[in-house]
Every structure is written in structure tokens, then in C-alpha cells.
Amino acid sequence: MFATLVAIAGLIGPVAAETPAKQLFGAKAVGSQQRPAPLGSYAKGCVAGAVQLPETGPTWQAMRLSRNRNWGHPETVDFIRDLSTFAARQPGWKGLYIGDISQPRGGPMLSGHRSHQIGLDIDIWMRPPDRLNLSRAQREKVSSISMRRAKGAFVNSDWTRQHHEILKAAASDKRVARIFVFPGAKVQMCKDAKGDRRWLRKIRPWWGHHYHFHVRLNCPSGARGCVDQNPPPRGDGCADAQKWVDDILNPPPPKPRDPNAPKPKPRRDYTMKDLPRQCAAVLQSD
């Protein structure tokens, strides 16, 4: 540990070593001039050699460009190209609106996500794009649309078969580790799925995720510094999603609080010593 701290201090200075990592990574405007590599885990890491998703492509637009979060591992950009091409073939869809991926060098963000740190997480808007020529200013103002009803227990009338097919295509891609959606969407997909249901295993219920769905890619082959999340439990996960919905509709009584339990400590900001040691070199790189 001491040697790691010395190395970090030598690369970025003793003051920066104690600065919240989100400030250091948030200050970088472009990716590092390094070989592409996700380093660490989805919620504690960085990305070397990230590439920028073009602001506009034939079947996508990157949204909220002022955030400068349309950076990711090259495999992530390839996945977006492929999925958006599929989406553009769906009735009523021109392609995809892409939300946050990662910062230019990944790492903790100044606001928002705990994950999205290694260039392998993608937020994809639920809103079907009806045009792909939005200006930068328009992309700051237009919003996605919510798909949930009854606090996420059900989908609403904006949910379509096209949403189902796009999510199925994403989950069927071998590059994808899991996809986060609100519980009602997973239950609806379980009801509508026909034939092979193995892809449903990757669709995981999680709070929020009704304005967008969150795609998480596996660590690319040969990425030794990348830490995969444990795979989802076996099975299609439909019973688990239904339990989420049941708890939304009929919340279980709160667990009694132990008066002797210590108060939870507030979550602290990561500093460079919390991240993989290679992240100091990512920051330092041109």
C-alpha cells in the first residue's frame, strides 16, 4: 500500500492524491493517449484510451453534450452503432438517443452516477427518436419520457413492442452483462416473451430506470485490469421481478430499527488511493 501511495503522489502530486477523484477526472476534457483499457470495476475505476461517441451518427444522437460524457471503450461505441442500427429498423424509431456513457477518462463523476466509471456503461433513452438532427441547444432541453405507471409496478401507455424488441436485442448480445430497467418493465417483458427466454436473465429490475435503460457490457476479452460484476442469478429472473412489483403495490412493514446499531457513516468521496493504481497514469497521460 505504501508503495502505491508513493507512486500516486509521484505521478499527480501529494495534494492531488488527497483531492476527491471526481474533481480530477471531471477536469479532463479528452481521453488519454493510451491503449484502450477499462481499469477496475464499474463503480471504482477509470478508462484509458477512451474514444468519443460522435455527437451524431446515422442512427443515433448523443444527448446532453455539455456533460461531456459521451466517451467509452471502443467496444462500447461499436455496440451503440450496432444496437442503434437495429433500433432504426423498428416502426416509429429513427435510432437511439444516447445518454451518459463515461467521462473522457472515466472515473468518479462530479454528479450523478456511482457507476459509469470504466467506459462500459451506457444510458439509452426510452424516448423513440423521431428526428436525428437536434442541435446542441435542443439536446440540452429535450427530455426523455417515462415508461412507468403506479410507481414502477407497471408500464404505461407509452411502452411499445418496439421497446421490448430493442431491449431483447441488447440482452441477446454476447457483449452485454446486464441491463437495468424498472420492475414493471421486466414483468411486462416476461409476460410478452415467446420462445427462447434465456435473454431475460440479463434484464434486471432496479429503482429508477424508467426514463432510460442502462446497458452494462462485459469486460472485453483480454482486459486484465477490468473487474467483471458477478453474473446474474440463474433463470429468467421473472419471479424476482414480480416480487419487486408486489412490494411496490403492497410494501412490507419496515424492519424495526435496532436502537443500539451504529449510525451509518456518510459515503465519502473516493480519492486516487481508492482507485486502481493505473488510474494515476491515465490522469497524467497526454
C-alpha distance (Angstrom), angle and dihedral (degrees) to the residues before:
residue distance angle dihedral
M1 . . .
F2 3.82 . .
A3 3.80 91.3 .
T4 3.81 89.8 51.0
L5 3.79 92.0 51.5
V6 3.79 91.0 49.1
A7 3.81 90.4 50.9
I8 3.79 91.6 49.6
A9 3.79 93.0 48.0
G10 3.79 90.3 47.8
L11 3.80 92.1 53.7
I12 3.78 102.7 41.3
G13 3.80 105.4 14.1
P14 3.81 131.6 -101.4
V15 3.80 94.4 -88.5
A16 3.79 94.4 50.2
A17 3.81 89.8 48.2
E18 3.82 88.2 68.4
T19 3.82 95.7 38.5
P20 3.81 114.9 105.7
A21 3.78 105.2 -91.4
K22 3.80 90.9 -132.8
Q23 3.80 89.6 67.2
L24 3.79 92.9 50.9
F25 3.79 95.5 46.9
G26 3.79 93.6 38.8
A27 3.80 89.4 58.4
K28 3.81 94.5 60.0
A29 3.80 113.4 98.3
V30 3.81 100.1 -173.3
G31 3.80 138.8 29.7
S32 3.78 123.2 -90.9
Q33 3.81 121.5 -94.0
Q34 3.80 92.9 -116.9
R35 3.76 139.8 108.0
P36 3.83 108.1 -77.1
A37 3.80 110.9 -95.0
P38 3.81 134.4 152.6
L39 3.81 107.3 -139.3
G40 3.79 123.9 -159.5
S41 3.79 126.7 -13.6
Y42 3.76 132.7 -36.6
A43 3.82 92.5 -96.7
K44 3.81 99.3 32.3
G45 3.77 115.4 38.7
C46 3.79 148.0 55.4
V47 3.80 139.4 -121.9
A48 3.78 128.3 -117.5
G49 3.79 121.1 -151.9
A50 3.79 95.2 10.0
V51 3.79 117.1 179.5
Q52 3.77 126.4 -143.1
L53 3.78 120.0 -115.4
P54 3.82 104.3 -127.8
E55 3.79 109.7 -105.2
T56 3.80 90.9 -121.5
G57 3.78 130.4 18.5
P58 3.80 135.7 170.7
T59 3.82 91.5 -86.6
W60 3.82 106.3 18.3
Q61 3.77 147.1 43.9
A62 3.79 125.6 -156.5
M63 3.80 110.4 -132.1
R64 3.82 133.2 -147.4
L65 3.79 92.5 23.7
S66 3.81 91.9 179.1
R67 3.81 88.0 74.4
N68 3.81 91.9 60.8
R69 3.78 90.5 -144.7
N70 3.80 99.0 131.5
W71 3.82 92.9 104.9
G72 3.77 127.9 109.9
H73 3.75 148.8 139.0
P74 3.85 111.6 -58.9
E75 3.81 89.6 -111.4
T76 3.81 88.4 58.4
V77 3.79 92.1 54.3
D78 3.82 90.0 48.1
F79 3.80 90.2 51.5
I80 3.82 91.6 51.6
R81 3.79 90.7 51.0
D82 3.81 91.0 51.0
L83 3.81 97.8 44.7
S84 3.80 93.8 43.9
T85 3.81 89.5 52.0
F86 3.80 88.5 54.6
A87 3.81 91.4 46.2
A88 3.80 91.4 51.9
R89 3.81 88.5 61.8
Q90 3.81 92.0 59.0
P91 3.82 117.9 98.0
G92 3.80 110.5 -95.8
W93 3.81 95.5 11.0
K94 3.80 126.0 106.9
G95 3.80 91.4 -173.9
L96 3.81 131.2 -76.1
Y97 3.77 139.6 -41.8
I98 3.80 106.8 -138.7
G99 3.80 121.0 -149.2
D100 3.80 127.0 -174.2
I101 3.80 121.5 -14.7
S102 3.82 108.2 159.5
Q103 3.77 141.5 -53.1
P104 3.83 116.5 -92.4
R105 3.79 90.9 -88.7
G106 3.77 98.1 19.8
G107 3.77 116.0 -133.2
P108 3.80 128.7 124.5
M109 3.80 114.7 -26.0
L110 3.77 127.9 -126.7
S111 3.81 89.5 -125.3
G112 3.76 139.3 6.7
H113 3.77 123.0 9.8
R114 3.78 129.6 58.8
S115 3.79 89.5 -163.1
H116 3.85 127.4 41.8
Q117 3.81 88.3 87.3
I118 3.82 103.6 123.9
G119 3.79 102.6 42.5
L120 3.82 96.1 -104.0
D121 3.84 101.4 98.9
I122 3.80 122.3 86.3
D123 3.81 130.8 -174.1
I124 3.81 111.1 -152.0
W125 3.78 119.2 -168.4
M126 3.78 119.9 -119.9
R127 3.80 89.3 -142.9
P128 3.83 111.7 104.1
P129 3.81 106.7 -127.3
D130 3.78 110.9 -122.5
R131 3.82 91.8 -179.4
L132 3.78 136.3 21.0
N133 3.79 100.0 -160.0
L134 3.80 100.4 81.7
S135 3.80 113.6 147.5
R136 3.78 121.8 -124.3
A137 3.81 89.3 -102.9
Q138 3.79 92.6 50.1
R139 3.80 90.9 50.8
E140 3.80 89.2 59.5
K141 3.80 92.5 54.4
V142 3.79 107.8 35.7
S143 3.80 114.0 87.2
S144 3.74 135.8 -157.6
I145 3.79 121.0 -112.6
S146 3.77 129.2 -115.5
M147 3.78 120.3 -115.1
R148 3.80 97.6 -167.9
R149 3.79 134.3 102.9
A150 3.81 129.9 -174.1
K151 3.81 94.2 18.8
G152 3.78 91.7 -51.8
A153 3.80 99.6 -46.3
F154 3.80 92.0 114.8
V155 3.78 140.4 17.3
N156 3.79 117.7 -108.6
S157 3.80 131.3 -132.4
D158 3.83 92.1 -81.2
W159 3.79 90.9 67.0
T160 3.80 111.0 101.0
R161 3.76 141.2 -177.6
Q162 3.80 85.8 -105.7
H163 3.82 90.5 64.0
H164 3.80 88.3 52.6
E165 3.80 93.3 49.5
I166 3.81 94.5 47.4
L167 3.80 92.2 49.3
K168 3.81 90.1 46.2
A169 3.81 91.0 51.5
A170 3.80 90.7 50.0
A171 3.81 93.3 47.6
S172 3.81 91.2 47.5
D173 3.81 91.2 57.6
K174 3.82 111.9 103.0
R175 3.81 90.2 -140.5
V176 3.81 91.2 64.8
A177 3.80 121.1 91.8
R178 3.81 98.8 -177.9
I179 3.79 143.4 -28.3
F180 3.80 125.1 -138.4
V181 3.82 120.0 -143.6
F182 3.80 134.4 154.8
P183 3.83 114.2 -83.0
G184 3.81 97.1 -108.5
A185 3.80 91.3 57.3
K186 3.79 92.6 53.8
V187 3.81 91.5 48.9
Q188 3.80 91.1 49.3
M189 3.80 91.4 50.1
C190 3.79 89.5 49.9
K191 3.81 89.3 54.7
D192 3.79 93.7 47.5
A193 3.81 100.8 40.6
K194 3.80 116.0 111.7
G195 3.78 130.3 -169.0
D196 3.80 117.5 -10.2
R197 3.80 107.9 31.2
R198 3.79 99.7 177.8
W199 3.80 92.1 107.5
L200 3.80 90.1 64.4
R201 3.80 89.7 72.8
K202 3.80 89.7 74.7
I203 3.82 94.1 52.3
R204 3.80 104.2 91.0
P205 3.82 126.9 -173.4
W206 3.78 115.8 -125.6
W207 3.79 137.1 160.6
G208 3.78 115.8 -86.6
H209 3.79 112.8 3.5
H210 3.79 94.0 122.2
Y211 3.82 96.0 112.8
H212 3.80 91.1 45.2
F213 3.77 140.4 6.0
H214 3.78 120.4 -126.8
V215 3.80 118.9 -135.2
R216 3.80 117.9 -162.0
L217 3.79 117.9 -166.5
N218 3.78 126.3 -149.5
C219 3.77 118.6 -108.9
P220 3.83 105.9 -84.6
S221 3.78 117.8 -106.1
G222 3.79 111.3 -82.8
A223 3.81 95.0 15.2
R224 3.80 95.9 135.0
G225 3.80 96.1 176.2
C226 3.80 93.3 53.8
V227 3.82 121.2 98.0
D228 3.80 115.8 -149.6
Q229 3.78 121.0 -146.5
N230 3.78 114.7 -116.0
P231 3.82 109.9 -88.3
P232 3.82 118.4 -100.0
P233 3.81 116.9 -91.3
R234 3.80 117.1 -84.7
G235 3.77 118.9 -87.2
D236 3.79 132.9 40.6
G237 3.83 94.1 -64.8
C238 3.80 92.8 -132.1
A239 3.80 96.0 127.0
D240 3.80 90.1 51.0
A241 3.81 91.2 51.4
Q242 3.80 90.8 48.8
K243 3.81 88.9 53.6
W244 3.82 88.8 55.3
V245 3.81 89.2 52.3
D246 3.81 93.1 46.4
D247 3.80 89.7 52.4
I248 3.80 90.9 50.5
L249 3.80 92.1 51.7
N250 3.81 95.2 40.6
P251 3.80 108.3 20.3
P252 3.81 113.2 -151.3
P253 3.80 115.3 -119.5
P254 3.79 112.7 -88.3
K255 3.78 115.9 -98.8
P256 3.81 113.2 -106.2
R257 3.77 111.6 -102.2
D258 3.78 117.8 -120.0
P259 3.82 105.2 -125.5
N260 3.81 89.4 -152.5
A261 3.79 95.4 51.4
P262 3.80 113.5 112.6
K263 3.77 116.3 -109.3
P264 3.79 112.4 -100.0
K265 3.77 112.6 -101.8
P266 3.79 116.2 -118.6
R267 3.78 113.2 -105.6
R268 3.78 109.9 -99.5
D269 3.77 127.3 -145.8
Y270 3.78 116.7 -101.8
T271 3.77 118.2 -113.7
M272 3.77 125.6 -160.6
K273 3.79 92.7 -88.9
D274 3.82 88.6 63.8
L275 3.80 93.2 57.3
P276 3.80 130.0 70.5
R277 3.80 110.0 -74.3
Q278 3.82 90.7 -119.3
C279 3.81 89.2 67.0
A280 3.81 90.2 75.3
A281 3.80 88.8 61.2
V282 3.81 90.1 47.5
L283 3.79 89.3 56.6
Q284 3.78 93.1 44.8
S285 3.81 95.8 48.0
D286 3.79 121.5 102.1
